[in-house]
Amino acid sequence: MLIDIDKEKCILCGICEETLPDIFEIKNNITIIKKPVITEETKTILIRQLEEDCPAGALKIKENKDNYKDKVISFYVVKEKQ
């Protein structure tokens, strides 16, 4: 699965970072997805729950239709708090 955050909706509440700090980080008032492609089954369950729990509805999951394992994907800078 591929994780995406709508930068216009994200309110920097921190629920994603609190639940999965190895995947999400809020630093200097920006949200970073450190690992946008998730393959571990236990984490996919938590990500799906986070998608439902996100108060802003900013977290979105895209199913892997391609094999992302061989591709390099850098982190996303999602939103800077103003």
C-alpha positions, 0 to 999 in steps of 0.5 A: 500500500502507498500512503498519501496525505492531502496537504490542504487537509492536514491539521498537524494533529500528530495522531499519525506520528503518535501511532506509527513514529517509524512512518510519520514524523512532525518536525518543524511544523511539517508532516513527513511520511518517512516510509510511504510504501508499507508492506508489513501486514501489522502496519497496514492494519494500523494505517487503515485504522489511521485513515479512519481516525484522521480528524481532518480526513487527510490520510489516504491509502492507495493500493499497490498496483505496481511493484514499489519495492524496487523504486526509490521514493523519498519522503513527502513534505506535507504541510508547513504550519503557518 
